[in-house]
Amino acid sequence: MDTPQSPIRAQEPQPRAIQQRAIRAQELTKSFNGSAGVFDIDLEVESGTILGLIGPSGSGKTTTVRLLTGLLNPSSGTAEVFGERPVNFKRETRARLGYMPQDSVLYPALTLRQNLDFAGSLFGMRRKAREERINELIDFLELEGAAERLPTASSGGEKRRIALASTLIHNPELVFLDEPTAGLDPVLRRKLWDRFDYLAKSGRTLVVTTQYVGEAAYCDSVAVLANGRVLTVDTPQGLRRRAFGGQPVDVTFVAPIAPPALEFLKKLTLGEAPKLIDDHSVRVVVDDPGTAIPQILEWGSGNGVEIERAETFTPPFDDIFVELVEQLSGNHEAAPDDLQEVV
């Protein structure tokens, strides 16, 4: 990702806050009327990383965040944040957290700047320090032209960004962002993710929920949720390999594909047989593209078969998510149909 052009001045967490693990949850469960909620959530989040909670509406993302912030008491299981149970946070520990909920919490009678100023005052920030911090955040989130407007005169993107600024006003070490990019256009969504990346690089830990499955690519690790359960937790690359059993490679021939070429590609393929894309192209799943692609090109050269190109194919995360849900739920009817399209 590109570093933001106007980066917020990083203020490193105090040494006491630097830990190997920021969050740990074991069999964390919150049941509503016995059937809805989240069940047996196991998560570990390392300091200075971004964890994405990815899933459709109703999958349990918000409930998980509320459990980890102490807004909900678990029915069973345990959660620790900075080594403490969230429902028993000390005042000092809670001040180390930032939480941006889905719904707007802006005061309609205050301008965006005044909303931000009020948020800073709640954390006991002195006026001079508060004003400096507000100016940094307004610059960081490109809100210079909107800061003096009331929320009713501001766009959805401006209100989401000022809500994010209010979350960051006190320099929290651990930031929970619940659907921060919901309803925003793709350009603005990407800009916000650039800023999340910058915050993580400056030592912050972020937990970000999203329905935009393609945003998983921006995270260090991803928890895939469906029906109130975490199906798997892995890196974005690990999810790709798990969904398809390896790494897809597309091979395009100059002439229509002949049977000997298919037979050779079968020997390199993991799992299912090579998949024809058209008369000239085929997709194979291999263990290591760095090894398989030279083998394919060498075979073509040695057998008089012209290969136009052989290249790694990166499947979209929408496809990866659906594939994982089908595999891990054991029910092909369970794949959600309300995923948001990444444009």
C-alpha atoms as a printed R data frame, in Angstrom:
    type eleno elety resid chain resno       x       y       z
1   ATOM     1    CA   MET     A     1   0.000   0.000   0.000
2   ATOM     2    CA   ASP     A     2   1.018   3.578  -0.528
3   ATOM     3    CA   THR     A     3   1.904   5.553   2.570
4   ATOM     4    CA   PRO     A     4  -0.636   8.358   3.073
5   ATOM     5    CA   GLN     A     5   0.574  11.635   1.617
6   ATOM     6    CA   SER     A     6  -0.219  13.483   4.862
7   ATOM     7    CA   PRO     A     7   0.584  10.862   7.513
8   ATOM     8    CA   ILE     A     8  -0.481  11.359  11.082
9   ATOM     9    CA   ARG     A     9   2.476  11.823  13.369
10  ATOM    10    CA   ALA     A    10   3.067   8.399  14.883
11  ATOM    11    CA   GLN     A    11   3.263   8.363  18.659
12  ATOM    12    CA   GLU     A    12   4.667   5.018  19.696
13  ATOM    13    CA   PRO     A    13   2.907   3.123  22.479
14  ATOM    14    CA   GLN     A    14   4.612   3.145  25.852
15  ATOM    15    CA   PRO     A    15   6.932   0.153  26.464
16  ATOM    16    CA   ARG     A    16   4.463  -1.397  28.899
17  ATOM    17    CA   ALA     A    17   1.917  -1.689  26.086
18  ATOM    18    CA   ILE     A    18   4.129  -3.601  23.675
19  ATOM    19    CA   GLN     A    19   3.110  -7.223  23.996
20  ATOM    20    CA   GLN     A    20   3.418 -10.246  21.790
21  ATOM    21    CA   ARG     A    21  -0.337 -10.839  21.844
22  ATOM    22    CA   ALA     A    22  -2.978  -8.126  22.082
23  ATOM    23    CA   ILE     A    23  -6.083 -10.351  22.002
24  ATOM    24    CA   ARG     A    24  -6.803 -13.944  22.862
25  ATOM    25    CA   ALA     A    25 -10.239 -15.602  22.760
26  ATOM    26    CA   GLN     A    26 -10.969 -19.236  23.532
27  ATOM    27    CA   GLU     A    27 -14.345 -20.873  22.863
28  ATOM    28    CA   LEU     A    28 -15.926 -17.429  23.212
29  ATOM    29    CA   THR     A    29 -19.695 -17.735  22.976
30  ATOM    30    CA   LYS     A    30 -22.609 -15.318  23.199
31  ATOM    31    CA   SER     A    31 -26.003 -16.893  22.687
32  ATOM    32    CA   PHE     A    32 -29.204 -14.932  22.080
33  ATOM    33    CA   ASN     A    33 -32.300 -17.093  22.657
34  ATOM    34    CA   GLY     A    34 -30.199 -20.223  22.195
35  ATOM    35    CA   SER     A    35 -29.879 -20.060  18.401
36  ATOM    36    CA   ALA     A    36 -28.417 -16.692  17.373
37  ATOM    37    CA   GLY     A    37 -25.082 -15.218  18.366
38  ATOM    38    CA   VAL     A    38 -21.487 -16.384  18.103
39  ATOM    39    CA   PHE     A    39 -20.170 -19.744  19.160
40  ATOM    40    CA   ASP     A    40 -16.782 -21.167  20.180
41  ATOM    41    CA   ILE     A    41 -14.752 -18.247  18.794
42  ATOM    42    CA   ASP     A    42 -10.989 -18.895  18.948
43  ATOM    43    CA   LEU     A    43  -8.787 -15.932  18.015
44  ATOM    44    CA   GLU     A    44  -5.289 -14.644  18.672
45  ATOM    45    CA   VAL     A    45  -4.191 -11.219  17.457
46  ATOM    46    CA   GLU     A    46  -0.545 -10.197  17.530
47  ATOM    47    CA   SER     A    47   0.377  -6.609  18.381
48  ATOM    48    CA   GLY     A    48   1.028  -4.333  15.410
49  ATOM    49    CA   THR     A    49  -1.115  -6.349  12.971
50  ATOM    50    CA   ILE     A    50  -4.475  -6.039  11.230
51  ATOM    51    CA   LEU     A    51  -7.042  -8.784  11.800
52  ATOM    52    CA   GLY     A    52  -9.960  -8.770   9.384
53  ATOM    53    CA   LEU     A    53 -13.297 -10.241  10.456
54  ATOM    54    CA   ILE     A    54 -14.835 -11.105   7.100
55  ATOM    55    CA   GLY     A    55 -18.366 -12.284   6.508
56  ATOM    56    CA   PRO     A    56 -21.885 -11.332   5.400
57  ATOM    57    CA   SER     A    57 -24.446  -9.493   7.515
58  ATOM    58    CA   GLY     A    58 -25.519 -11.597  10.465
59  ATOM    59    CA   SER     A    59 -22.362 -13.714  10.538
60  ATOM    60    CA   GLY     A    60 -21.367 -12.504  14.026
61  ATOM    61    CA   LYS     A    61 -18.727  -9.863  13.309
62  ATOM    62    CA   THR     A    62 -20.268  -7.082  15.404
63  ATOM    63    CA   THR     A    63 -21.119  -9.405  18.283
64  ATOM    64    CA   THR     A    64 -17.501 -10.606  18.348
65  ATOM    65    CA   VAL     A    65 -16.232  -7.006  18.515
66  ATOM    66    CA   ARG     A    66 -18.663  -6.146  21.312
67  ATOM    67    CA   LEU     A    67 -17.452  -9.134  23.304
68  ATOM    68    CA   LEU     A    68 -13.830  -8.102  22.847
69  ATOM    69    CA   THR     A    69 -14.542  -4.510  23.883
70  ATOM    70    CA   GLY     A    70 -16.517  -5.513  26.976
71  ATOM    71    CA   LEU     A    71 -19.860  -4.227  25.704
72  ATOM    72    CA   LEU     A    72 -21.286  -7.745  25.953
73  ATOM    73    CA   ASN     A    73 -20.765 -10.371  28.621
74  ATOM    74    CA   PRO     A    74 -20.022 -13.818  27.124
75  ATOM    75    CA   SER     A    75 -22.331 -16.742  27.757
76  ATOM    76    CA   SER     A    76 -19.269 -18.987  27.998
77  ATOM    77    CA   GLY     A    77 -15.628 -19.121  27.009
78  ATOM    78    CA   THR     A    78 -12.989 -16.492  27.695
79  ATOM    79    CA   ALA     A    79 -11.474 -13.411  26.109
80  ATOM    80    CA   GLU     A    80  -8.408 -11.467  27.151
81  ATOM    81    CA   VAL     A    81  -7.363  -8.071  25.795
82  ATOM    82    CA   PHE     A    82  -4.000  -6.799  27.057
83  ATOM    83    CA   GLY     A    83  -4.220  -9.674  29.549
84  ATOM    84    CA   GLU     A    84  -7.550  -8.543  31.061
85  ATOM    85    CA   ARG     A    85 -11.126  -9.764  30.723
86  ATOM    86    CA   PRO     A    86 -12.971  -7.094  28.685
87  ATOM    87    CA   VAL     A    87 -15.965  -6.890  31.042
88  ATOM    88    CA   ASN     A    88 -13.543  -6.128  33.888
89  ATOM    89    CA   PHE     A    89 -11.348  -3.578  32.112
90  ATOM    90    CA   LYS     A    90  -9.585  -1.101  34.332
91  ATOM    91    CA   ARG     A    91 -10.104   2.533  33.391
92  ATOM    92    CA   GLU     A    92  -6.493   2.752  32.218
93  ATOM    93    CA   THR     A    93  -6.897  -0.290  29.985
94  ATOM    94    CA   ARG     A    94 -10.101   0.981  28.402
95  ATOM    95    CA   ALA     A    95  -8.300   4.246  27.570
96  ATOM    96    CA   ARG     A    96  -5.854   2.198  25.465
97  ATOM    97    CA   LEU     A    97  -8.708   1.116  23.155
98  ATOM    98    CA   GLY     A    98 -10.508   2.853  20.317
99  ATOM    99    CA   TYR     A    99 -13.888   1.663  19.040
100 ATOM   100    CA   MET     A   100 -15.686   2.839  15.912
101 ATOM   101    CA   PRO     A   101 -19.216   1.353  15.790
102 ATOM   102    CA   GLN     A   102 -21.242   0.791  12.643
103 ATOM   103    CA   ASP     A   103 -23.808   3.468  13.391
104 ATOM   104    CA   SER     A   104 -23.053   7.174  13.487
105 ATOM   105    CA   VAL     A   105 -22.372   8.610  16.938
106 ATOM   106    CA   LEU     A   106 -21.950  12.204  15.791
107 ATOM   107    CA   TYR     A   107 -23.824  15.031  17.498
108 ATOM   108    CA   PRO     A   108 -25.979  16.720  14.842
109 ATOM   109    CA   ALA     A   109 -25.750  20.190  16.428
110 ATOM   110    CA   LEU     A   110 -21.927  20.180  16.368
111 ATOM   111    CA   THR     A   111 -19.698  20.628  13.336
112 ATOM   112    CA   LEU     A   112 -17.380  17.800  12.410
113 ATOM   113    CA   ARG     A   113 -14.490  19.638  14.070
114 ATOM   114    CA   GLN     A   114 -16.552  20.261  17.204
115 ATOM   115    CA   ASN     A   115 -17.512  16.583  17.320
116 ATOM   116    CA   LEU     A   116 -13.849  15.710  17.221
117 ATOM   117    CA   ASP     A   117 -13.037  18.302  19.884
118 ATOM   118    CA   PHE     A   118 -15.737  16.904  22.164
119 ATOM   119    CA   ALA     A   119 -14.402  13.375  21.722
120 ATOM   120    CA   GLY     A   120 -10.936  14.547  22.730
121 ATOM   121    CA   SER     A   121 -12.282  16.315  25.817
122 ATOM   122    CA   LEU     A   122 -13.879  13.060  26.996
123 ATOM   123    CA   PHE     A   123 -10.382  11.581  27.218
124 ATOM   124    CA   GLY     A   124  -9.142  14.495  29.308
125 ATOM   125    CA   MET     A   125  -6.941  15.965  26.603
126 ATOM   126    CA   ARG     A   126  -5.826  19.548  27.290
127 ATOM   127    CA   ARG     A   127  -7.013  22.168  24.824
128 ATOM   128    CA   LYS     A   128  -3.653  22.875  23.146
129 ATOM   129    CA   ALA     A   129  -2.809  19.194  22.725
130 ATOM   130    CA   ARG     A   130  -6.370  18.550  21.562
131 ATOM   131    CA   GLU     A   131  -6.206  21.266  18.900
132 ATOM   132    CA   GLU     A   132  -2.895  19.951  17.584
133 ATOM   133    CA   ARG     A   133  -4.245  16.426  17.453
134 ATOM   134    CA   ILE     A   134  -7.444  17.531  15.713
135 ATOM   135    CA   ASN     A   135  -5.466  19.343  13.020
136 ATOM   136    CA   GLU     A   136  -3.297  16.253  12.496
137 ATOM   137    CA   LEU     A   137  -6.336  14.022  12.108
138 ATOM   138    CA   ILE     A   138  -8.168  16.397   9.779
139 ATOM   139    CA   ASP     A   139  -5.073  16.514   7.585
140 ATOM   140    CA   PHE     A   140  -4.513  12.764   7.858
141 ATOM   141    CA   LEU     A   141  -8.066  11.942   6.765
142 ATOM   142    CA   GLU     A   142  -8.321  14.722   4.133
143 ATOM   143    CA   LEU     A   143 -11.174  16.570   5.859
144 ATOM   144    CA   GLU     A   144  -9.865  20.127   5.493
145 ATOM   145    CA   GLY     A   145 -12.822  21.265   3.379
146 ATOM   146    CA   ALA     A   146 -15.497  19.630   5.517
147 ATOM   147    CA   ALA     A   147 -14.412  20.213   9.126
148 ATOM   148    CA   GLU     A   148 -16.693  23.223   9.726
149 ATOM   149    CA   ARG     A   149 -19.845  21.574   8.364
150 ATOM   150    CA   LEU     A   150 -22.647  20.063  10.412
151 ATOM   151    CA   PRO     A   151 -23.154  16.299   9.971
152 ATOM   152    CA   THR     A   152 -26.429  16.972   8.121
153 ATOM   153    CA   ALA     A   153 -24.484  18.934   5.480
154 ATOM   154    CA   SER     A   154 -21.702  16.333   5.197
155 ATOM   155    CA   SER     A   155 -21.399  13.332   2.906
156 ATOM   156    CA   GLY     A   156 -21.472   9.768   4.178
157 ATOM   157    CA   GLY     A   157 -17.749   9.440   3.525
158 ATOM   158    CA   GLU     A   158 -16.973  12.601   5.498
159 ATOM   159    CA   LYS     A   159 -19.016  11.396   8.448
160 ATOM   160    CA   ARG     A   160 -17.321   8.002   8.419
161 ATOM   161    CA   ARG     A   161 -13.908   9.644   8.368
162 ATOM   162    CA   ILE     A   162 -14.725  11.995  11.265
163 ATOM   163    CA   ALA     A   163 -16.032   8.994  13.202
164 ATOM   164    CA   LEU     A   164 -12.686   7.317  12.546
165 ATOM   165    CA   ALA     A   165 -10.877  10.473  13.672
166 ATOM   166    CA   SER     A   166 -12.908  10.457  16.901
167 ATOM   167    CA   THR     A   167 -11.821   6.862  17.457
168 ATOM   168    CA   LEU     A   168  -8.156   7.791  16.995
169 ATOM   169    CA   ILE     A   169  -8.172  11.107  18.883
170 ATOM   170    CA   HIS     A   170  -6.481   9.687  22.002
171 ATOM   171    CA   ASN     A   171  -3.877   7.578  20.168
172 ATOM   172    CA   PRO     A   172  -5.279   4.166  21.144
173 ATOM   173    CA   GLU     A   173  -2.982   1.160  20.927
174 ATOM   174    CA   LEU     A   174  -5.772  -1.229  19.933
175 ATOM   175    CA   VAL     A   175  -8.449  -0.065  17.488
176 ATOM   176    CA   PHE     A   176 -11.739  -1.837  16.742
177 ATOM   177    CA   LEU     A   177 -13.383  -0.678  13.503
178 ATOM   178    CA   ASP     A   178 -16.835  -2.095  12.799
179 ATOM   179    CA   GLU     A   179 -17.682  -1.799   9.088
180 ATOM   180    CA   PRO     A   180 -15.620   1.401   8.668
181 ATOM   181    CA   THR     A   181 -15.910   1.333   4.863
182 ATOM   182    CA   ALA     A   182 -19.605   0.431   4.606
183 ATOM   183    CA   GLY     A   183 -21.376   2.444   1.937
184 ATOM   184    CA   LEU     A   184 -18.238   4.180   0.704
185 ATOM   185    CA   ASP     A   185 -17.059   4.231  -2.901
186 ATOM   186    CA   PRO     A   186 -14.116   1.983  -3.847
187 ATOM   187    CA   VAL     A   187 -11.621   4.864  -4.066
188 ATOM   188    CA   LEU     A   188 -12.384   6.095  -0.557
189 ATOM   189    CA   ARG     A   189 -12.412   2.545   0.808
190 ATOM   190    CA   ARG     A   190  -8.901   2.035  -0.529
191 ATOM   191    CA   LYS     A   191  -7.730   5.343   0.956
192 ATOM   192    CA   LEU     A   192  -8.996   4.304   4.387
193 ATOM   193    CA   TRP     A   193  -7.229   0.955   4.128
194 ATOM   194    CA   ASP     A   194  -4.017   2.804   3.262
195 ATOM   195    CA   ARG     A   195  -4.411   4.638   6.539
196 ATOM   196    CA   PHE     A   196  -5.171   1.455   8.482
197 ATOM   197    CA   ASP     A   197  -1.974  -0.005   7.064
198 ATOM   198    CA   TYR     A   198  -0.028   3.063   8.154
199 ATOM   199    CA   LEU     A   199  -1.440   2.815  11.686
200 ATOM   200    CA   ALA     A   200  -0.409  -0.838  11.950
201 ATOM   201    CA   LYS     A   201   3.081   0.003  10.743
202 ATOM   202    CA   SER     A   202   3.293   2.650  13.485
203 ATOM   203    CA   GLY     A   203   2.657  -0.033  16.112
204 ATOM   204    CA   ARG     A   204  -1.128  -0.023  16.426
205 ATOM   205    CA   THR     A   205  -3.211  -3.185  16.421
206 ATOM   206    CA   LEU     A   206  -6.448  -3.134  14.405
207 ATOM   207    CA   VAL     A   207  -9.485  -5.398  14.302
208 ATOM   208    CA   VAL     A   208 -11.592  -4.495  11.265
209 ATOM   209    CA   THR     A   209 -14.943  -5.994  10.302
210 ATOM   210    CA   THR     A   210 -16.185  -5.807   6.729
211 ATOM   211    CA   GLN     A   211 -18.730  -7.264   4.344
212 ATOM   212    CA   TYR     A   212 -16.457  -6.380   1.433
213 ATOM   213    CA   VAL     A   213 -14.726  -9.732   1.182
214 ATOM   214    CA   GLY     A   214 -12.074  -8.368  -1.185
215 ATOM   215    CA   GLU     A   215 -10.733  -6.219   1.666
216 ATOM   216    CA   ALA     A   216  -9.269  -9.370   3.184
217 ATOM   217    CA   ALA     A   217  -6.265  -8.797   0.925
218 ATOM   218    CA   TYR     A   218  -5.309  -5.737   3.019
219 ATOM   219    CA   CYS     A   219  -5.142  -7.640   6.332
220 ATOM   220    CA   ASP     A   220  -2.276  -9.494   7.981
221 ATOM   221    CA   SER     A   221  -4.627 -12.267   9.068
222 ATOM   222    CA   VAL     A   222  -8.267 -12.972   8.319
223 ATOM   223    CA   ALA     A   223 -10.999 -14.699  10.307
224 ATOM   224    CA   VAL     A   224 -13.733 -16.026   8.008
225 ATOM   225    CA   LEU     A   225 -17.133 -15.986   9.755
226 ATOM   226    CA   ALA     A   226 -20.417 -17.564   8.787
227 ATOM   227    CA   ASN     A   227 -23.483 -18.369  10.873
228 ATOM   228    CA   GLY     A   228 -21.874 -17.147  14.083
229 ATOM   229    CA   ARG     A   229 -18.730 -19.245  13.829
230 ATOM   230    CA   VAL     A   230 -15.137 -18.674  12.774
231 ATOM   231    CA   LEU     A   231 -14.560 -21.140   9.954
232 ATOM   232    CA   THR     A   232 -10.840 -20.508   9.672
233 ATOM   233    CA   VAL     A   233  -8.141 -17.951  10.470
234 ATOM   234    CA   ASP     A   234  -5.196 -17.538   8.115
235 ATOM   235    CA   THR     A   235  -3.173 -15.069   6.085
236 ATOM   236    CA   PRO     A   236  -4.724 -13.894   2.802
237 ATOM   237    CA   GLN     A   237  -2.300 -16.112   0.874
238 ATOM   238    CA   GLY     A   238  -3.076 -19.033   3.173
239 ATOM   239    CA   LEU     A   239  -6.797 -18.615   2.522
240 ATOM   240    CA   ARG     A   240  -6.194 -18.733  -1.231
241 ATOM   241    CA   ARG     A   241  -4.244 -21.975  -0.929
242 ATOM   242    CA   ARG     A   242  -6.771 -23.506   1.436
243 ATOM   243    CA   ALA     A   243  -9.737 -22.630  -0.783
244 ATOM   244    CA   PHE     A   244  -8.229 -24.092  -3.945
245 ATOM   245    CA   GLY     A   245  -5.792 -26.667  -2.590
246 ATOM   246    CA   GLY     A   246  -2.782 -24.810  -3.985
247 ATOM   247    CA   GLN     A   247  -2.011 -21.907  -6.310
248 ATOM   248    CA   PRO     A   248  -3.899 -21.602  -9.647
249 ATOM   249    CA   VAL     A   249  -1.797 -21.088 -12.776
250 ATOM   250    CA   ASP     A   250  -3.244 -20.157 -16.180
251 ATOM   251    CA   VAL     A   251  -1.533 -21.555 -19.286
252 ATOM   252    CA   THR     A   252  -2.367 -20.160 -22.729
253 ATOM   253    CA   PHE     A   253  -1.258 -22.009 -25.883
254 ATOM   254    CA   VAL     A   254  -0.813 -20.484 -29.342
255 ATOM   255    CA   ALA     A   255  -2.773 -23.326 -30.955
256 ATOM   256    CA   PRO     A   256  -5.819 -25.135 -29.556
257 ATOM   257    CA   ILE     A   257  -4.918 -27.370 -26.620
258 ATOM   258    CA   ALA     A   258  -3.895 -30.899 -27.665
259 ATOM   259    CA   PRO     A   259  -4.397 -34.044 -25.517
260 ATOM   260    CA   PRO     A   260  -0.633 -34.487 -24.803
261 ATOM   261    CA   ALA     A   261  -0.537 -31.028 -23.203
262 ATOM   262    CA   LEU     A   262  -3.467 -31.854 -20.954
263 ATOM   263    CA   GLU     A   263  -1.860 -35.143 -19.944
264 ATOM   264    CA   PHE     A   264   1.349 -33.370 -18.975
265 ATOM   265    CA   LEU     A   265  -0.517 -30.696 -16.980
266 ATOM   266    CA   LYS     A   266  -2.441 -33.376 -15.080
267 ATOM   267    CA   LYS     A   267   0.860 -34.585 -13.630
268 ATOM   268    CA   LEU     A   268   1.509 -31.150 -12.122
269 ATOM   269    CA   THR     A   269  -2.021 -30.556 -10.881
270 ATOM   270    CA   LEU     A   270  -3.069 -30.871  -7.243
271 ATOM   271    CA   GLY     A   271  -6.594 -32.081  -6.583
272 ATOM   272    CA   GLU     A   272  -9.037 -31.658  -9.467
273 ATOM   273    CA   ALA     A   273  -8.066 -32.092 -13.115
274 ATOM   274    CA   PRO     A   274  -7.003 -29.072 -15.213
275 ATOM   275    CA   LYS     A   275  -9.921 -26.752 -15.976
276 ATOM   276    CA   LEU     A   276 -10.423 -25.580 -19.553
277 ATOM   277    CA   ILE     A   277 -10.972 -21.821 -19.802
278 ATOM   278    CA   ASP     A   278 -11.359 -21.858 -23.593
279 ATOM   279    CA   ASP     A   279  -9.880 -23.740 -26.576
280 ATOM   280    CA   HIS     A   280  -6.450 -22.211 -26.000
281 ATOM   281    CA   SER     A   281  -6.281 -21.786 -22.202
282 ATOM   282    CA   VAL     A   282  -6.329 -24.043 -19.177
283 ATOM   283    CA   ARG     A   283  -6.120 -23.470 -15.427
284 ATOM   284    CA   VAL     A   284  -4.164 -25.837 -13.197
285 ATOM   285    CA   VAL     A   285  -3.644 -25.800  -9.429
286 ATOM   286    CA   VAL     A   286  -0.029 -26.368  -8.454
287 ATOM   287    CA   ASP     A   287   1.966 -26.461  -5.245
288 ATOM   288    CA   ASP     A   288   4.600 -23.900  -6.251
289 ATOM   289    CA   PRO     A   289   4.164 -21.674  -9.331
290 ATOM   290    CA   GLY     A   290   7.862 -20.751  -9.187
291 ATOM   291    CA   THR     A   291   8.701 -24.388  -9.920
292 ATOM   292    CA   ALA     A   292   5.708 -25.386 -12.049
293 ATOM   293    CA   ILE     A   293   5.775 -22.513 -14.572
294 ATOM   294    CA   PRO     A   294   9.397 -23.188 -15.710
295 ATOM   295    CA   GLN     A   295   8.525 -26.895 -16.025
296 ATOM   296    CA   ILE     A   296   5.526 -26.062 -18.204
297 ATOM   297    CA   LEU     A   297   7.548 -23.748 -20.458
298 ATOM   298    CA   GLU     A   298  10.366 -26.290 -20.710
299 ATOM   299    CA   TRP     A   299   7.947 -29.067 -21.639
300 ATOM   300    CA   GLY     A   300   6.390 -26.894 -24.368
301 ATOM   301    CA   SER     A   301   9.789 -26.005 -25.801
302 ATOM   302    CA   GLY     A   302  10.958 -29.630 -25.771
303 ATOM   303    CA   ASN     A   303   7.814 -30.930 -27.451
304 ATOM   304    CA   GLY     A   304   7.317 -28.279 -30.127
305 ATOM   305    CA   VAL     A   305   4.250 -26.828 -28.380
306 ATOM   306    CA   GLU     A   306   4.082 -23.030 -28.448
307 ATOM   307    CA   ILE     A   307   2.976 -21.523 -25.156
308 ATOM   308    CA   GLU     A   308   1.901 -17.885 -25.323
309 ATOM   309    CA   ARG     A   309   2.114 -17.404 -21.554
310 ATOM   310    CA   ALA     A   310   1.967 -19.207 -18.218
311 ATOM   311    CA   GLU     A   311   1.167 -17.043 -15.198
312 ATOM   312    CA   THR     A   312  -0.159 -17.207 -11.665
313 ATOM   313    CA   PHE     A   313  -3.889 -16.546 -11.339
314 ATOM   314    CA   THR     A   314  -5.052 -14.723  -8.199
315 ATOM   315    CA   PRO     A   315  -8.726 -15.537  -7.548
316 ATOM   316    CA   PRO     A   316 -10.936 -12.770  -6.128
317 ATOM   317    CA   PHE     A   317 -11.688 -13.066  -2.429
318 ATOM   318    CA   ASP     A   318 -15.402 -13.307  -3.134
319 ATOM   319    CA   ASP     A   319 -14.714 -16.674  -4.795
320 ATOM   320    CA   ILE     A   320 -12.339 -17.685  -2.011
321 ATOM   321    CA   PHE     A   321 -14.912 -16.882   0.666
322 ATOM   322    CA   VAL     A   322 -17.685 -18.866  -0.996
323 ATOM   323    CA   GLU     A   323 -15.345 -21.808  -1.584
324 ATOM   324    CA   LEU     A   324 -14.232 -21.837   2.058
325 ATOM   325    CA   VAL     A   325 -17.792 -21.602   3.368
326 ATOM   326    CA   GLU     A   326 -18.801 -24.553   1.192
327 ATOM   327    CA   GLN     A   327 -15.790 -26.619   2.247
328 ATOM   328    CA   LEU     A   328 -15.797 -25.887   5.950
329 ATOM   329    CA   SER     A   329 -19.524 -25.808   6.611
330 ATOM   330    CA   GLY     A   330 -20.030 -29.127   4.842
331 ATOM   331    CA   ASN     A   331 -23.156 -27.717   3.242
332 ATOM   332    CA   HIS     A   332 -23.096 -26.352  -0.302
333 ATOM   333    CA   GLU     A   333 -26.377 -24.572   0.349
334 ATOM   334    CA   ALA     A   334 -24.725 -22.491   3.087
335 ATOM   335    CA   ALA     A   335 -22.741 -20.191   0.835
336 ATOM   336    CA   PRO     A   336 -24.073 -16.673   1.527
337 ATOM   337    CA   ASP     A   337 -25.716 -14.779  -1.286
338 ATOM   338    CA   ASP     A   338 -25.438 -11.281   0.205
339 ATOM   339    CA   LEU     A   339 -21.714 -10.679  -0.208
340 ATOM   340    CA   GLN     A   340 -20.820  -7.168  -1.300
341 ATOM   341    CA   GLU     A   341 -19.210  -6.895  -4.698
342 ATOM   342    CA   VAL     A   342 -15.756  -5.329  -4.809
343 ATOM   343    CA   VAL     A   343 -15.726  -2.961  -7.768
